[in-house]
Amino acid sequence: MGGLATAAILSKEGQKVLVLERHYTAGGFTHIFKRKGYEWDVGIHYIGEVQRENSILRKLFDYVTDGKLKWADMGEVYDRIVIGNRHFDFVKGAENFKNQMISYFPEEQHAINKYVDLVFKAVKASRNFYISKAIPPFLNKLVGRFLRKPFYNFSDKTTDEVLRSLTSNETLIKVLTGQYGDYGLPPKQSSFIMHASVVRHYFNGGSFPVGGSSQIVGTIDPVIAASGGSILVNAEVEEVIIEKNTAIGVQMKDGKKILAKKIVSNAGIMTTYSKLLPSETVEKHRLKAQLKKVKPSVAHASLYIGLEGSPKELQLPKTNYWIYPAEGDHDSCVERYINDLSQPFPVVYLSFPSAKDPDWSNRYPGKSTIDIITLLPYEAFKKWADTSWKKRGNAYETFKKEISERLLKELYNHLPQLQGKVNCYELSTPLTTQHFVNYGRGEIYGLDHSPSRFKQKFLVPRTPIKNFYLTGQDIVTAGVAGALFSGMLTASAISGKNVLKKL
Ligand SMILES: Cc1cc2nc3c(=O)[nH]c(=O)nc-3n(C[C@H](O)[C@H](O)[C@H](O)COP(=O)(O)OP(=O)(O)OC[C@H]3O[C@@H](n4cnc5c(N)ncnc54)[C@H](O)[C@@H]3O)c2cc1C
């Protein structure tokens, strides 16, 4: 998303841009795949703010797609938090959200009002922080500190610290942090700013791209092509070519060299600095020391399910389900599971993409899909890291089967009408993510969203190497919106144009 957005914005400035993608299909985590007559989205289940035509995010999407990408609203309830046998709905509209939470926790009215207030305040402080990432270095020296300071008041604290300053009601804390899977870190480890930005992002509900996630690349492609640029797939960059501390092109895996005036990496900072830059450059700028200051995010498993019957016939909801164990806070549930994978999953996320896309049944009549996601540590799969895709051996397949069956059981617990309707399923593991998206430890969201991540001044578009830039979730935050916004920052840093003002 970050690379495509950078390319589209620069194309609109008249530049000719080539996007190189190592996978056989473009889009990164916004790509889709097809098997056995079904189609699954990988890294998009819902996006906030796009249903409001005048939101910055919607304007940015309209800008990079020439208004061609259409959105389907998920309806009143975007997330359902399930804890044991109780459930709590996140409803559209901040006021409605507050009232709904107060109806579940009437004695916590004051805490809930204050919480929503803090979420808005934190997000308000974010805008200048991100702008400081793109302004020219001399200006940054003058005003950067003042732009960033209000943000640190929120980003330095963990989500848990902020919530505990408002309430001691454990269930309320567990419910309000029930979207932590959207950024991968439980409350005691995550920065409150990340929590607040996700919560605020969905306050006005969730939307899904009409026609599925592939519409993102499908609608951006013509914008890039209009300026003479293009997207190449099966095009793996081996190394960035650097001469006299200036990036001049890329060396491709197939031996070809491609020269360009500016090079942008959307491969994630870990991959970029540890695999794609020459070792002399990495040493010269002590880039390994930078990487030690950040951590890769957790990895995940996703069960992609194909079902017989339309979403309507199967009564599939549009709402996402976040299923949590009845006992323990999120952090202790994660810890218990990481130490022993046979313990209950700390989170199970059910998403119903075919029910969210109004065009689905035109394309796939009489069929439906469901995705189930949970955390899965890379370490559990390390022993198979040297094997190749589809040939990882029986032990790997058995482990996958075990996890798939546990996840299916969760599905049937909550939607018993689906018993006997599942046609096929396939589980992705951290090695799948490593294989297809090139994240070294199969991480789901790039870098961890801890308080210290937001303090790192190197997570910006400009690098110490002339004409070499970064983009993508690592320089803003995880999420399609974060990655899209990163493209705007990188394009602004390259072109010197204030794209935000233009929007
Ligand atoms: C399971 C899952 C569910 C998600 N759900 C949501 C959601 O509902 N809503 C939401 O907003 N966000 C969601 N996200 C997050 C969101 O998808 C990502 O944060 C975002 O798409 C990341 O974009 P990016 O620009 O950082 O690039 P990425 O998508 O990470 O893409 C990086 C690209 O670089 C390519 N690459 C790497 N190395 C090379 C190389 N050497 N040569 C050429 N190409 C290379 C990769 O193949 C890849 O295409 C989800 C993510 C996952 C994994």
The ligand as an SDF file (V2000), in Angstrom:
LIG
                    3D

 53 58  0  0  0  0  0  0  0  0999 V2000
   -3.7530  -10.9740    8.4470 C   0  0  0  0  0  0  0  0  0  0  0  0
   -3.7580   -9.4790    8.3700 C   0  0  0  0  0  0  0  0  0  0  0  0
   -4.9460   -8.7830    8.5340 C   0  0  0  0  0  0  0  0  0  0  0  0
   -4.9690   -7.3920    8.4340 C   0  0  0  0  0  0  0  0  0  0  0  0
   -6.1660   -6.7370    8.5370 N   0  0  0  0  0  0  0  0  0  0  0  0
   -6.2030   -5.3880    8.3520 C   0  0  0  0  0  0  0  0  0  0  0  0
   -7.4500   -4.7010    8.3450 C   0  0  0  0  0  0  0  0  0  0  0  0
   -8.5090   -5.2810    8.4860 O   0  0  0  0  0  0  0  0  0  0  0  0
   -7.4340   -3.3470    8.1730 N   0  0  0  0  0  0  0  0  0  0  0  0
   -6.2750   -2.6500    8.0120 C   0  0  0  0  0  0  0  0  0  0  0  0
   -6.3170   -1.4250    7.8510 O   0  0  0  0  0  0  0  0  0  0  0  0
   -5.0790   -3.3050    8.0170 N   0  0  0  0  0  0  0  0  0  0  0  0
   -5.0060   -4.6400    8.1730 C   0  0  0  0  0  0  0  0  0  0  0  0
   -3.8060   -5.2970    8.1420 N   0  0  0  0  0  0  0  0  0  0  0  0
   -2.5650   -4.5130    8.0390 C   0  0  0  0  0  0  0  0  0  0  0  0
   -2.2990   -3.9840    6.6540 C   0  0  0  0  0  0  0  0  0  0  0  0
   -2.6400   -4.9490    5.6810 O   0  0  0  0  0  0  0  0  0  0  0  0
   -0.8090   -3.6310    6.5240 C   0  0  0  0  0  0  0  0  0  0  0  0
   -0.4400   -2.8300    7.6390 O   0  0  0  0  0  0  0  0  0  0  0  0
   -0.4640   -2.8720    5.2600 C   0  0  0  0  0  0  0  0  0  0  0  0
   -1.0790   -3.4160    4.1240 O   0  0  0  0  0  0  0  0  0  0  0  0
    1.0560   -2.8750    5.0780 C   0  0  0  0  0  0  0  0  0  0  0  0
    1.3920   -2.1440    3.9380 O   0  0  0  0  0  0  0  0  0  0  0  0
    2.8820   -1.7780    3.5760 P   0  0  0  0  0  0  0  0  0  0  0  0
    2.8450   -0.6150    2.6590 O   0  0  0  0  0  0  0  0  0  0  0  0
    3.6960   -1.5620    4.8040 O   0  0  0  0  0  0  0  0  0  0  0  0
    3.4540   -2.9670    2.7380 O   0  0  0  0  0  0  0  0  0  0  0  0
    3.3050   -4.5500    2.7750 P   0  0  0  0  0  0  0  0  0  0  0  0
    1.8990   -4.9210    2.5250 O   0  0  0  0  0  0  0  0  0  0  0  0
    3.9750   -5.1060    3.9450 O   0  0  0  0  0  0  0  0  0  0  0  0
    4.0930   -4.9230    1.4680 O   0  0  0  0  0  0  0  0  0  0  0  0
    5.4770   -4.9990    1.3600 C   0  0  0  0  0  0  0  0  0  0  0  0
    5.7490   -5.4890   -0.0370 C   0  0  0  0  0  0  0  0  0  0  0  0
    7.1570   -5.5080   -0.3060 O   0  0  0  0  0  0  0  0  0  0  0  0
    7.3990   -6.6290   -1.1280 C   0  0  0  0  0  0  0  0  0  0  0  0
    8.8190   -6.9580   -1.0720 N   0  0  0  0  0  0  0  0  0  0  0  0
    9.5290   -7.3350    0.0090 C   0  0  0  0  0  0  0  0  0  0  0  0
   10.8150   -7.5590   -0.3420 N   0  0  0  0  0  0  0  0  0  0  0  0
   10.9160   -7.2960   -1.6740 C   0  0  0  0  0  0  0  0  0  0  0  0
   11.9670   -7.3620   -2.6110 C   0  0  0  0  0  0  0  0  0  0  0  0
   13.2000   -7.7210   -2.2470 N   0  0  0  0  0  0  0  0  0  0  0  0
   11.7200   -7.0440   -3.9010 N   0  0  0  0  0  0  0  0  0  0  0  0
   10.4720   -6.6760   -4.3040 C   0  0  0  0  0  0  0  0  0  0  0  0
    9.4200   -6.6200   -3.4520 N   0  0  0  0  0  0  0  0  0  0  0  0
    9.6470   -6.9210   -2.1470 C   0  0  0  0  0  0  0  0  0  0  0  0
    6.5140   -7.6920   -0.5060 C   0  0  0  0  0  0  0  0  0  0  0  0
    6.3470   -8.7920   -1.3570 O   0  0  0  0  0  0  0  0  0  0  0  0
    5.2400   -6.9010   -0.2770 C   0  0  0  0  0  0  0  0  0  0  0  0
    4.4030   -6.8980   -1.3960 O   0  0  0  0  0  0  0  0  0  0  0  0
   -3.7600   -6.6820    8.2130 C   0  0  0  0  0  0  0  0  0  0  0  0
   -2.5630   -7.3850    8.0300 C   0  0  0  0  0  0  0  0  0  0  0  0
   -2.5640   -8.7610    8.0990 C   0  0  0  0  0  0  0  0  0  0  0  0
   -1.2910   -9.5030    7.8770 C   0  0  0  0  0  0  0  0  0  0  0  0
  1  2  1  0
  2  3  1  0
  2 52  2  0
  3  4  2  0
  4  5  1  0
  4 50  1  0
  5  6  2  0
  6  7  1  0
  6 13  1  0
  7  8  2  0
  7  9  1  0
  9 10  1  0
 10 11  2  0
 10 12  1  0
 12 13  2  0
 13 14  1  0
 14 15  1  0
 14 50  1  0
 15 16  1  0
 16 17  1  0
 16 18  1  0
 18 19  1  0
 18 20  1  0
 20 21  1  0
 20 22  1  0
 22 23  1  0
 23 24  1  0
 24 25  2  0
 24 26  1  0
 24 27  1  0
 27 28  1  0
 28 29  2  0
 28 30  1  0
 28 31  1  0
 31 32  1  0
 32 33  1  0
 33 34  1  0
 33 48  1  0
 34 35  1  0
 35 36  1  0
 35 46  1  0
 36 37  1  0
 36 45  1  0
 37 38  2  0
 38 39  1  0
 39 40  1  0
 39 45  2  0
 40 41  1  0
 40 42  2  0
 42 43  1  0
 43 44  2  0
 44 45  1  0
 46 47  1  0
 46 48  1  0
 48 49  1  0
 50 51  2  0
 51 52  1  0
 52 53  1  0
M  END
$$$$
